[in-house]
Each structure stands twice: as structure tokens, then as C-alpha cells.
Amino acid sequence: MTSSSAAAPPPGRLPAAAWVLYDLANTVYAAVLTYLFTPYAKATLGDLRWHGAVTFASMLVAGLLVPVLGALADQTARTRGYLATATLVCIAATGGLGLELGGAWLLGCYFVANVSYNLGLLFYNSLLPSVAAPGREGRLSGLGTGLGYLGTILVLVLLYWPLRERPRESFPLAAAMFLLLALPCLVLVRDRRPPRTVAFAAAARGAIGQLRSTLRDLPRHRALCWFLAGNFCLVDVLNTAIAYFAAFTLGVFTPASPAEPLSLFGTALDADHGPMLLLLVCALVLNGLALPFGILQGPWTDRAPLAVMRVSALALLGALVGGVLFGGRSPEGYLLSLCVLGAFGLSGIWTAGRKVVLLLAPPGRTGEYFGLYGITVKLSVVGSLVYGFVDHAHGSKAAMLAQSMQLLLGLLCLCMVRMPTAPGVPAPPHRP
């Protein structure tokens, strides 16, 4: 049977641009959760207990589904259709968050949106080989990661600040923004493998069988095992830092603000909204730097993706330490450490992670391997659990610093990975 890659024409620039734009689109949803939905859910429900439970449940469901659906995408080669379905469901549920139909409706829409969003990421990542020229996946991945973080800036500037007193109105607008930015990818990007005319039931059975075989043989693939373990640790720290970034920033700088008004590089911040303005500046800087960092990391990722991940982990470690040292003391030090180093770490880990998966995946099984990669992303809840307990006992700074232990563990796992010499070639056995 002729390989799809040999039969398919070279990827064009327009599909590649559309694929990159989708990263911007789905980041709109992630930013809405961080800056709009979580505060709105707390105000509507009274506390965040049910919000936390639904978050955990949605990530658990997504984590269980992604390996099976990744293998299914390989069996059918209809990845674009699956991406379109997941995206449109997420957009509809995001718009539904703005309807005042009670707490159960709000949490139900959030559950559906979060599951479909995370499944969409699986199919989106699986389309990378279809839009990038061989050997240039890192460049395109880095551009997508960097441009994606501009979605947070769009949400902050167009939705968060103007509608901070009326957050319910922001959800349908965010859904429309998501649709507008995602549409080019849904129309122009397609799986370069020819679709396979196989019944859905047969494809599902084949996907489950293929996944079982992979999981059974997983202990023999040391490079993949070490990478998945390391990626789990790093992404867990990333997710925790993102989730608590706003609360941590406001928490460490608000107590100092009434006694001494905040200033940033000699510019005094508004006395009544100083911590909130500092948070907005930090968020804009962190997300704004992700674009140039992603572009710069792209070519490096194509040459040495593991090195990018390791250096990014060290940058993230510096961000955590800097945030603890300068939090509440020096807005300038906080900005230059937590935000600048954090932006480098965020963009590098996401950019290089996708490239490593492509190098480890055998031909024709990228969806399945991205499914395994997705498990390490969806089930990364250890950091949040640690943060909550340490924060309650010792405060937010100790909770943030506690993340460094898991970060170092992830870095150690990445140091054990031995990459193959070519995509689809098994990595050499590891010898201590």
C-alpha cells in the first residue's frame, strides 16, 4: 500500500496559516476560563467547590477519551471532521454560559465545553504533519504557540476589561470570536492521508485494539515512557501556574498596596486599582512575549526539541523562584522574572512537546501518540492539589515554590529520553 505522504501533494502556505490561526482561536477559550468564567462561577455559585469538581470530571473524561479517539483518527484519517465537531460543540457550549438558566445549566455547559475543547486539541495537534513540511514542524508549532497566546491579549483587552462588571455578556462574544478565528482551519486544513472507507464500528474496534497493543508494549519504548512522565510533570506545573496566576499576583501585592502605592518602573499605578492594573500588565507582557519566543524557539525545536524542553523547564523554575522572591516586594523584579521567564518556559514546553511526539510516533500513528501525549496533559491535576494544601497551611508563596519539586522531577525524566535518529525509528536502548 502506498503511503499517504508519498501520494499527497506538499503542504501549502494557506493551510499552514489556517492551522496556526486555530491556536489563536482555542486560546480565546482558555483565557475566558481563566479571567472571566472562574470569577463569574464563584459569584454565581457562591464558591468554587462545584466548579473544581466539574473541572476534574471534565479533564478525567477527556483524558480517558483522547487515546481512543486519537487511534480512531488514525484508523479513519478523518481528523478534520472530528476537529470541526469538537470545535463547534465547544463554541456552542461557551455561548451557552451566558444564559441565566441556573447553576446546573452553567456547570453543564462548562463540562461540555471543557471536554470538547480538550478533544479538539488532540485532533488539532494530529493535523500538524499535514500542514508542515518534513523537518519544519517545530517552526510551525512555535509560531502557533506564540500566536496562540495573543488570544489571551484579545480577551483581556476586548472582553475582560470592558466587560468586567458584566461578565455574562462576554461569553457569547467569546464564542463568536472563537468561531471566526477557527473557521479558516476547519475549511482549509485536512488530513493529508486519504480517508479510509471503513465502518465506524469497525474503526472503533480497530482503534481500541491498536491502543491495547500500544499500551501493552509501552514498557519496551523507554524514550516514550520517560517523555510522557516528564511532560506530565512539566505540564502539571504549567497548568497550576496558569490557574493560580491571577490569584497569586493579587494575593501577594494587595496587602502592600494600601500602605505604599504600587509603581512600575517609576510610574505610579492607580491607588484604588493598583494590584489589578499590575495583574493586567503582567498578563499582557507574559502573553505578548510568547509570540517572539515561539518564533525564536521554532528552528531550535526542529534541531533539538529535547534541549528546548529542558531549557524551558529551567526558565520555568526561575519564574517560580522569581515570583516568590519578588512577589509583594518589587513589581519590576516580579515582571522580569515570573512573566519573562514564564513566557519562555510556557512557549518552549508546548512548542517542543508536539515535535517530540512526531519524532517518537511511527508513521500513520500520530493520532494515537498524540492521544497518549494528551493523557499527560488532561490528567495533570497533582500540582493544583499540592498548591491547595500548601497554600492553606503555609501561604501562597510556599505553595508556588512547592511546584519546583515536580518541575525538577520532570526535568530528570527528560534527561533520560534518548531520541530516535529519524521519525518512526525506535530510540536506542537507554544505558545508564
Backbone torsions as a table, in degrees:
resi	resn	phi	psi	omega
1	MET	NA	131.4	-179.3
2	THR	-72.0	135.7	179.4
3	SER	-67.4	146.6	179.9
4	SER	-64.3	-34.2	-179.0
5	SER	-65.3	-32.7	179.6
6	ALA	-74.6	-34.2	-176.4
7	ALA	-82.2	-25.0	-174.1
8	ALA	-82.8	146.7	176.6
9	PRO	-70.8	161.8	178.7
10	PRO	-61.4	147.7	179.5
11	PRO	-65.0	142.5	-179.8
12	GLY	-94.7	169.2	-178.2
13	ARG	-72.4	-35.0	-177.1
14	LEU	-65.3	-48.1	174.7
15	PRO	-60.2	-37.1	178.6
16	ALA	-63.1	-42.9	178.6
17	ALA	-64.8	-38.7	178.9
18	ALA	-66.0	-38.7	177.6
19	TRP	-63.1	-44.2	178.3
20	VAL	-61.1	-40.4	-178.1
21	LEU	-63.6	-30.0	179.4
22	TYR	-64.8	-32.0	176.8
23	ASP	-60.9	-37.4	175.0
24	LEU	-66.0	-40.2	-178.1
25	ALA	-63.2	-49.5	-175.1
26	ASN	-74.5	-20.0	175.1
27	THR	-69.5	-25.8	173.9
28	VAL	-56.3	-44.9	179.6
29	TYR	-64.1	-44.9	-179.7
30	ALA	-61.0	-40.1	179.7
31	ALA	-69.4	-35.1	177.4
32	VAL	-61.6	-41.0	178.8
33	LEU	-63.0	-44.7	-175.0
34	THR	-68.8	-47.0	-168.6
35	TYR	-102.0	-20.1	-175.2
36	LEU	-117.5	-51.3	-171.9
37	PHE	-72.3	-44.2	-177.1
38	THR	-59.3	-48.6	175.7
39	PRO	-62.8	-37.2	179.9
40	TYR	-66.0	-42.1	179.0
41	ALA	-63.8	-39.3	178.7
42	LYS	-64.3	-41.9	179.4
43	ALA	-68.8	-34.7	-177.1
44	THR	-79.3	-42.3	-174.7
45	LEU	-92.7	-13.7	179.6
46	GLY	97.6	-33.3	175.0
47	ASP	-156.9	-176.3	-173.8
48	LEU	-108.6	17.6	-179.0
49	ARG	-64.2	-49.0	179.9
50	TRP	-69.8	-34.0	175.9
51	HIS	-60.7	-45.3	178.6
52	GLY	-64.1	-39.3	-179.9
53	ALA	-65.3	-42.5	179.9
54	VAL	-68.9	-37.1	176.1
55	THR	-59.3	-48.4	179.9
56	PHE	-61.7	-44.7	-178.3
57	ALA	-63.8	-42.2	-178.7
58	SER	-66.7	-40.2	178.5
59	MET	-68.9	-34.5	177.7
60	LEU	-65.5	-45.1	178.7
61	VAL	-62.7	-45.2	179.1
62	ALA	-62.8	-41.2	179.4
63	GLY	-62.9	-33.9	178.4
64	LEU	-76.2	-29.4	-175.4
65	LEU	-85.3	-33.3	-170.2
66	VAL	-60.8	-39.5	179.8
67	PRO	-67.0	-37.4	179.2
68	VAL	-68.3	-45.1	-179.0
69	LEU	-70.4	-30.6	174.7
70	GLY	-63.7	-44.3	176.8
71	ALA	-65.4	-35.6	177.7
72	LEU	-63.6	-40.2	177.4
73	ALA	-61.3	-36.7	176.8
74	ASP	-68.4	-35.8	-178.5
75	GLN	-69.4	-34.1	-173.3
76	THR	-106.6	-22.5	-175.9
77	ALA	56.2	36.6	177.2
78	ARG	-117.2	47.6	-173.2
79	THR	-62.9	-38.7	-177.7
80	ARG	-61.9	-40.2	179.2
81	GLY	-62.9	-41.2	177.7
82	TYR	-65.7	-40.4	178.4
83	LEU	-62.9	-43.2	179.7
84	ALA	-62.0	-42.8	179.9
85	THR	-62.8	-48.8	-179.1
86	ALA	-63.0	-40.1	-178.0
87	THR	-66.3	-46.8	-177.5
88	LEU	-66.3	-35.8	176.1
89	VAL	-65.0	-43.5	179.1
90	CYS	-62.1	-42.1	-179.8
91	ILE	-63.6	-44.4	179.7
92	ALA	-63.1	-43.4	-179.7
93	ALA	-67.6	-35.5	177.2
94	THR	-63.8	-43.9	175.8
95	GLY	-62.5	-33.8	179.7
96	GLY	-67.6	-17.7	177.9
97	LEU	-62.4	-24.2	-177.8
98	GLY	-82.5	-4.6	-179.9
99	LEU	-85.8	132.1	180.0
100	GLU	-86.3	80.0	-178.6
101	LEU	-121.1	19.7	176.0
102	GLY	101.5	168.0	-176.5
103	GLY	-66.0	-37.1	-179.5
104	ALA	-63.9	-41.6	177.3
105	TRP	-62.6	-44.8	-178.9
106	LEU	-59.3	-47.4	-178.9
107	LEU	-69.9	-34.3	177.6
108	GLY	-64.7	-44.9	177.1
109	CYS	-62.4	-40.2	179.6
110	TYR	-63.7	-42.3	179.3
111	PHE	-60.6	-49.0	-178.7
112	VAL	-63.3	-44.7	-178.9
113	ALA	-62.3	-43.1	-176.1
114	ASN	-69.8	-40.5	178.0
115	VAL	-64.3	-49.2	-176.8
116	SER	-66.9	-35.1	176.2
117	TYR	-60.8	-45.9	-178.0
118	ASN	-71.0	-32.3	174.1
119	LEU	-69.4	-36.9	177.0
120	GLY	-60.5	-37.5	177.7
121	LEU	-60.6	-38.0	178.0
122	LEU	-59.2	-50.9	-177.0
123	PHE	-69.1	-35.6	177.8
124	TYR	-62.1	-49.4	178.4
125	ASN	-61.4	-35.7	-178.2
126	SER	-67.4	-19.8	179.8
127	LEU	-85.1	-4.5	-178.3
128	LEU	-56.6	-45.4	179.1
129	PRO	-64.0	-19.3	-178.6
130	SER	-82.4	-15.1	-177.0
131	VAL	-117.5	-13.1	-177.7
132	ALA	-108.0	139.4	174.4
133	ALA	-66.7	146.3	179.4
134	PRO	-54.3	132.3	-179.2
135	GLY	86.5	-3.8	-179.5
136	ARG	-121.5	17.6	-179.9
137	GLU	-63.0	-35.9	-179.3
138	GLY	-63.5	-39.1	178.8
139	ARG	-62.0	-46.4	-178.8
140	LEU	-69.6	-38.3	177.5
141	SER	-62.1	-42.8	179.1
142	GLY	-65.3	-39.8	178.1
143	LEU	-64.8	-41.2	177.8
144	GLY	-64.3	-43.8	179.1
145	THR	-61.3	-47.3	-178.1
146	GLY	-64.8	-46.9	179.9
147	LEU	-65.9	-32.2	-178.9
148	GLY	-58.7	-38.2	-177.9
149	TYR	-69.6	-14.2	172.2
150	LEU	-67.3	-20.1	175.1
151	GLY	-61.1	-36.2	176.2
152	THR	-64.6	-39.7	178.7
153	ILE	-63.8	-41.6	177.5
154	LEU	-58.9	-43.8	-179.6
155	VAL	-65.6	-43.0	-179.4
156	LEU	-63.6	-43.7	-174.0
157	VAL	-81.1	-40.8	-173.9
158	LEU	-92.8	-25.8	-174.7
159	LEU	-119.1	-52.3	-171.4
160	TYR	-62.8	-55.4	-175.4
161	TRP	-71.2	-47.1	-179.9
162	PRO	-65.6	-32.8	-173.2
163	LEU	-112.9	23.0	-176.3
164	ARG	-63.2	-24.3	177.4
165	GLU	-89.7	-12.2	-179.3
166	ARG	-133.7	62.5	-172.3
167	PRO	-63.0	-27.1	-177.7
168	ARG	-61.2	-32.1	-179.1
169	GLU	-71.7	-17.5	-175.3
170	SER	-77.4	-24.3	-172.7
171	PHE	-67.3	-48.4	176.3
172	PRO	-63.8	-32.5	177.1
173	LEU	-67.2	-39.9	177.4
174	ALA	-65.1	-39.0	178.1
175	ALA	-62.8	-42.0	178.1
176	ALA	-64.7	-39.3	178.1
177	MET	-64.5	-43.0	177.4
178	PHE	-58.1	-48.5	-178.3
179	LEU	-62.0	-46.2	-177.8
180	LEU	-60.5	-42.4	-177.2
181	LEU	-79.2	-26.0	-178.1
182	ALA	-85.5	-22.8	-172.7
183	LEU	-56.7	-43.8	178.9
184	PRO	-57.1	-39.0	179.0
185	CYS	-66.8	-42.3	-178.3
186	LEU	-66.1	-25.8	-178.1
187	VAL	-92.7	-41.5	-168.0
188	LEU	-98.3	-24.8	-174.6
189	VAL	-96.4	130.8	177.6
190	ARG	-140.3	156.0	176.1
191	ASP	-64.4	125.1	-177.7
192	ARG	-73.0	-14.2	174.0
193	ARG	-75.9	138.0	179.1
194	PRO	-64.6	136.7	179.0
195	PRO	-59.1	143.7	-178.1
196	ARG	-102.2	127.4	-179.1
197	THR	-81.6	82.9	179.6
198	VAL	-131.5	140.0	179.9
199	ALA	-61.4	147.2	-176.2
200	PHE	-59.8	-42.0	-179.0
201	ALA	-62.4	-42.1	179.2
202	ALA	-66.9	-39.2	178.0
203	ALA	-64.4	-39.9	179.5
204	ALA	-64.8	-42.3	177.9
205	ARG	-64.0	-40.9	177.9
206	GLY	-64.6	-38.4	179.9
207	ALA	-65.0	-44.2	180.0
208	ILE	-64.9	-41.8	177.6
209	GLY	-64.0	-40.8	178.4
210	GLN	-64.2	-41.3	180.0
211	LEU	-66.1	-41.5	177.7
212	ARG	-59.4	-43.0	179.5
213	SER	-62.6	-41.7	179.9
214	THR	-65.1	-44.9	-179.5
215	LEU	-65.4	-36.2	179.1
216	ARG	-65.8	-35.8	-178.7
217	ASP	-91.1	-1.1	-173.6
218	LEU	-56.7	-41.8	-179.7
219	PRO	-59.5	-22.4	179.6
220	ARG	-79.1	-19.9	-178.8
221	HIS	-98.0	81.6	-172.9
222	ARG	-63.5	-39.7	-178.4
223	ALA	-59.1	-44.9	-179.9
224	LEU	-65.4	-42.6	-179.3
225	CYS	-61.5	-47.1	-179.9
226	TRP	-64.8	-38.4	179.5
227	PHE	-66.0	-45.1	-179.6
228	LEU	-61.6	-41.3	178.7
229	ALA	-65.7	-44.5	179.0
230	GLY	-65.2	-42.0	179.6
231	ASN	-64.4	-38.0	177.3
232	PHE	-57.6	-46.8	-178.4
233	CYS	-64.1	-45.5	-177.7
234	LEU	-66.9	-46.1	-178.6
235	VAL	-67.8	-33.1	176.5
236	ASP	-60.0	-43.4	177.5
237	VAL	-66.3	-41.7	177.4
238	LEU	-58.3	-50.6	-178.3
239	ASN	-60.7	-39.6	179.1
240	THR	-66.0	-44.9	-179.6
241	ALA	-62.9	-40.6	179.1
242	ILE	-66.3	-44.2	-176.6
243	ALA	-63.3	-36.2	-174.5
244	TYR	-106.5	8.2	-177.3
245	PHE	-58.9	-50.2	-177.8
246	ALA	-65.7	-46.7	-178.4
247	ALA	-64.1	-39.3	180.0
248	PHE	-65.8	-46.5	-178.5
249	THR	-60.7	-48.7	179.8
250	LEU	-65.5	-37.1	-176.8
251	GLY	-67.2	-37.7	-176.1
252	VAL	-84.7	-24.9	-177.1
253	PHE	-100.8	-20.8	-179.1
254	THR	-65.0	-43.4	-179.9
255	PRO	-60.4	-32.4	-177.8
256	ALA	-83.0	-16.8	-172.4
257	SER	-66.9	-45.5	-178.4
258	PRO	-63.4	-36.5	-177.8
259	ALA	-71.6	-41.1	-178.3
260	GLU	-141.7	110.2	-178.1
261	PRO	-53.6	140.8	-177.7
262	LEU	-73.0	145.9	173.1
263	SER	-138.2	150.2	-178.2
264	LEU	-129.6	113.2	-177.1
265	PHE	51.6	44.5	176.2
266	GLY	85.1	-4.5	179.6
267	THR	-100.6	119.0	-179.9
268	ALA	-71.5	135.3	176.7
269	LEU	-90.6	154.4	-178.5
270	ASP	-53.1	130.9	-174.0
271	ALA	-61.5	-36.4	-176.5
272	ASP	-80.7	-28.7	-175.3
273	HIS	-124.8	25.6	-176.8
274	GLY	-54.9	-55.3	179.6
275	PRO	-60.1	-38.6	179.7
276	MET	-66.7	-40.3	177.3
277	LEU	-66.6	-38.2	176.8
278	LEU	-62.8	-41.9	177.4
279	LEU	-60.1	-43.1	-179.3
280	LEU	-63.8	-43.8	178.7
281	VAL	-63.0	-45.0	-179.6
282	CYS	-61.6	-42.4	-179.8
283	ALA	-65.2	-40.7	179.2
284	LEU	-66.0	-41.4	179.7
285	VAL	-66.7	-47.3	-178.6
286	LEU	-58.0	-48.0	-176.9
287	ASN	-77.7	-31.5	177.4
288	GLY	-66.9	-35.4	179.7
289	LEU	-73.9	-18.3	-178.3
290	ALA	-63.1	-31.3	-179.8
291	LEU	-66.3	-56.8	178.5
292	PRO	-62.6	-35.7	178.1
293	PHE	-64.1	-43.0	179.3
294	GLY	-62.1	-41.1	178.4
295	ILE	-64.1	-43.5	-179.3
296	LEU	-68.1	-35.2	-177.7
297	GLN	-77.6	-19.8	-176.0
298	GLY	-57.3	-57.8	179.1
299	PRO	-60.5	-37.1	177.5
300	TRP	-63.9	-37.6	179.0
301	THR	-63.6	-39.1	178.7
302	ASP	-64.0	-29.7	179.8
303	ARG	-86.8	-41.4	-173.3
304	ALA	-150.1	74.9	-175.7
305	PRO	-62.2	-36.3	179.9
306	LEU	-66.6	-37.1	177.6
307	ALA	-62.7	-39.4	177.8
308	VAL	-61.3	-44.5	-179.4
309	MET	-65.0	-40.1	-179.0
310	ARG	-67.0	-45.4	178.5
311	VAL	-65.2	-37.8	178.0
312	SER	-63.8	-37.5	176.8
313	ALA	-64.0	-39.8	177.3
314	LEU	-65.9	-38.5	177.1
315	ALA	-63.7	-39.9	178.5
316	LEU	-65.9	-36.2	175.7
317	LEU	-62.2	-43.9	176.2
318	GLY	-61.8	-35.2	178.2
319	ALA	-65.2	-43.6	179.3
320	LEU	-62.7	-47.2	-179.3
321	VAL	-64.6	-42.5	178.5
322	GLY	-63.4	-39.6	178.1
323	GLY	-62.2	-38.1	179.3
324	VAL	-72.2	-42.5	-177.2
325	LEU	-69.1	-41.6	-172.8
326	PHE	-99.5	-11.6	-179.4
327	GLY	-61.2	123.7	-179.3
328	GLY	82.2	-5.8	-177.2
329	ARG	-115.7	-50.7	-174.9
330	SER	-135.3	104.6	176.7
331	PRO	-58.1	-36.4	-179.9
332	GLU	-66.2	-46.9	177.9
333	GLY	-63.0	-37.7	178.6
334	TYR	-62.5	-46.6	-178.6
335	LEU	-63.3	-45.5	-174.9
336	LEU	-74.7	-24.6	-179.9
337	SER	-95.1	-66.2	-174.8
338	LEU	-62.1	-43.5	-173.6
339	CYS	-81.4	-45.7	-177.7
340	VAL	-71.0	-52.4	178.2
341	LEU	-65.5	-36.5	177.9
342	GLY	-62.9	-40.1	178.2
343	ALA	-62.5	-41.8	178.2
344	PHE	-63.2	-45.2	-179.2
345	GLY	-65.5	-43.1	179.5
346	LEU	-59.3	-53.0	-175.2
347	SER	-66.9	-37.5	-178.0
348	GLY	-68.1	-42.4	-177.7
349	ILE	-66.5	-42.5	179.3
350	TRP	-70.0	-42.9	-177.4
351	THR	-63.0	-51.3	-174.4
352	ALA	-74.9	-29.0	-178.8
353	GLY	-59.2	-42.4	180.0
354	ARG	-65.5	-37.1	178.9
355	LYS	-66.6	-41.3	179.4
356	VAL	-61.4	-41.5	178.5
357	VAL	-59.5	-44.4	-179.8
358	LEU	-62.7	-36.0	179.3
359	LEU	-72.2	-30.7	-178.7
360	LEU	-86.2	-22.8	-174.1
361	ALA	-78.0	133.9	172.5
362	PRO	-65.9	155.5	178.7
363	PRO	-56.2	135.8	178.2
364	GLY	81.4	2.8	-178.0
365	ARG	-127.8	28.7	-179.8
366	THR	-64.7	-38.5	179.7
367	GLY	-61.4	-43.8	179.5
368	GLU	-62.5	-44.1	-178.4
369	TYR	-70.8	-34.6	173.6
370	PHE	-67.9	-26.4	173.6
371	GLY	-65.7	-43.7	175.8
372	LEU	-64.1	-41.2	175.2
373	TYR	-59.7	-39.3	-179.6
374	GLY	-64.3	-31.7	177.8
375	ILE	-59.6	-43.0	-178.1
376	THR	-67.1	-22.6	178.9
377	VAL	-86.2	-45.0	-173.4
378	LYS	-72.8	-34.4	-175.1
379	LEU	-96.7	18.3	-179.6
380	SER	-83.1	83.8	-177.0
381	VAL	-122.6	0.0	-177.3
382	VAL	-65.2	-43.6	-177.6
383	GLY	-60.0	-42.4	178.7
384	SER	-63.9	-38.8	178.1
385	LEU	-64.1	-46.6	178.5
386	VAL	-61.6	-44.4	-178.9
387	TYR	-58.8	-45.3	-177.7
388	GLY	-61.5	-45.7	-178.5
389	PHE	-69.1	-43.9	-179.2
390	VAL	-68.1	-38.1	178.4
391	ASP	-61.8	-41.8	-179.6
392	HIS	-65.5	-36.6	-175.0
393	ALA	-88.3	-36.9	-170.4
394	HIS	-130.8	-1.1	178.6
395	GLY	101.0	168.6	-172.4
396	SER	-69.7	-33.5	-179.3
397	LYS	-66.2	-42.8	176.9
398	ALA	-64.6	-36.7	179.4
399	ALA	-65.4	-40.2	178.5
400	MET	-68.7	-41.8	-179.4
401	LEU	-67.3	-29.2	179.2
402	ALA	-62.6	-23.0	179.1
403	GLN	-66.7	-19.7	-177.0
404	SER	-65.3	-28.7	179.9
405	MET	-64.5	-44.2	179.2
406	GLN	-69.7	-32.9	177.7
407	LEU	-63.5	-43.8	178.2
408	LEU	-65.9	-36.3	176.8
409	LEU	-63.7	-42.3	177.6
410	GLY	-63.9	-39.4	178.2
411	LEU	-63.6	-39.0	177.2
412	LEU	-63.0	-41.5	178.3
413	CYS	-62.8	-41.5	179.5
414	LEU	-64.9	-30.8	177.8
415	CYS	-68.6	-16.6	179.4
416	MET	-89.6	-8.3	-176.3
417	VAL	-78.5	133.6	172.0
418	ARG	-115.8	115.3	-174.4
419	MET	-78.9	150.0	174.6
420	PRO	-70.5	161.1	-180.0
421	THR	-78.6	-19.7	178.8
422	ALA	-150.8	156.2	179.9
423	PRO	-57.6	134.4	176.8
424	GLY	84.7	-5.8	178.4
425	VAL	-91.3	127.2	-178.1
426	PRO	-57.3	143.5	178.2
427	ALA	-69.7	149.8	178.6
428	PRO	-65.9	150.9	178.2
429	PRO	-58.3	142.1	-179.5
430	HIS	-82.6	132.4	176.3
431	ARG	-123.1	119.5	-179.8
432	PRO	-58.2	NA	NA
